[in-house]
Amino acid sequence: MYIKGEGRLAKKLNLIGTFSTLGIIVTGLMVGILVTAQVRSGRLTSRALNPLSSFAALRDTRVSLSTENELLANTVKSLSDEINVSEKDLKLTEYSSRQKVEQSDQLKASIGLMPASGEGIIVTLADSEGSSITSNAIAHAADMRDLVNLLWSNGATAIAVNDQRIVATTSIDCIVNTVMINNTRTVPPFDIRAVGDRRRLLDAVNNENFLPDIHNRIKNEGLGYKISELKRVDIPAYTSTFIVEHAK
C-alpha cells in the first residue's frame, strides 16, 4: 500500500512539474510578445514625435541641388566666355591671314607672278611677206621694245610677247635670226598681248606719231602689223627666274 501511494505521489509531482514548465513557456511567450509590441510602438511613437524630419531632408536636398546648379551655371558661363574669346581670336587670325594672303597675291600680281586677264588688245608684228626681204621688212627686237614701252606708258597692267610675261627684269634682245625674251628664243610672228583700257591702248598703237619708224616700214616695206581689240585678254604668269644685279 505504501509503495502504491508513493507511486501516485510521484505521478502528481510529475504533473505539477509539467504544468510549471508549460507556465514558464507561456509566460516567456507573453513577455516576448509584449516586448516586441513595445519596440514597435516605440518606433511608431518616434516617427510620430518627429514629423518635420522628412521636410528637413527635402529642404537640405533642395539647397544642395541649388548649390550644384549654381556651380554648373557658373561653369557653363565661364566656358561660354572662353568660347567667345576663342572665336574672336580665330576671326582675327583668319582676317589677318586673309589680309596676308591678299597682300601676297597683290605683290605677286604686281611683279607678274600671277596670271592676268581683262579687256585689252593684241598687236601682231610679223616679217613682210614680199619677195624681197630687207632689214626694214622684218620685225626686230627693238620694234617690240618700242611697242611694250608704249603700252606700259598708256596704262597696260600686264603684257606678254608670245606667251612670255614681260616683267621689270625682262630683256628683249635679237640673236641672229631669233629674238630672246626671258632667256627663251622666239620667232615671228610676235603676238604682243596687253591688258588695260583697250580704247586708250588702241589709240596709242594706231598713232603714227608714237611709232613713226614702224608705221613707215608698214607702208613702205610691207611690215606685218595687225591689231585686235578684245573684251578679254589672258596673260600667263612669269615662269622664268629673276636675275638682279647691283641691287641693295
Beta strands, then each sheet from edge to edge (+ up, - down):
strand 1: 116-126
strand 2: 158-161
strand 3: 164-165
strand 4: 172-175
strand 5: 178-181
strand 6: 184-186
strand 7: 190-195
strand 8: 224-235
sheet 1: 3+ 2- 7+ 1- 8+
sheet 2: 4+ 5- 6+
end
